[in-house]
Amino acid sequence: MASKRKSTKKRDANQITASTKPDDDEGVAKARTVLRPTVQAAVTVKALTQQFGEQDLTGLMEALSEQTKSANEGDLGRGEAMLATQAHTLDALFHTLVQRAILNMGEYMGAAETYMKLALRAQSQCRATWEALSAIKNPPMAGYVGQANIAHGHQQINNADIKKSGDPCARENKIPPNELLEQKHGSEWLDTGAAGKAGATDSELEAVGEIDRPDQPKREGNFGTKRL
């Protein structure tokens, strides 16, 4: 006697199950599900892949979740493959637009110019895609610069502590030039404007001796002499 098969209910391709938490409101659960990046991307992919037949929304969401998990774990193989294929697609688009521009040259110059501009945009995007792929494969080295002083003209001074053996010009100047207390050859000196001690030129002066005047009356033009 043949056994009866269990009837399975077909899942609606346009519905997904909302992720809920304990004591969650229904509206909050729906909003949390709709705002998930994988759900938004699944809806977009479903609308753009109608030529492959009806796509299951939940299946697309699960497949995208697998790819995002791999990317979070550091596996960028899918991203590299995507960029490489997109670069080839942009290259094909570039050649198609160039051929259409050639067909319109001479008679419809406006259309030819429009196609050529679009072709050059596709070329630029193709180059940028390859540059992005190269940056993933060969990430740039991070550098640190302490301070960069840009002078007028084509001159740049980097005040970074560069340790280079045998190169005295690579050392950073540790002595600030505008301080009152400076250091030179191991000794310290203060600002020259400070008051100093009295030197030998500041000796005390003796009193002037008395003037020897004659007893005779003063005459015009007669002056006494000074004894030292």
Order of alpha helices (4+ residues) and beta strands (2+ residues): alpha-alpha-alpha-alpha-alpha-beta-beta-beta-beta-beta-beta
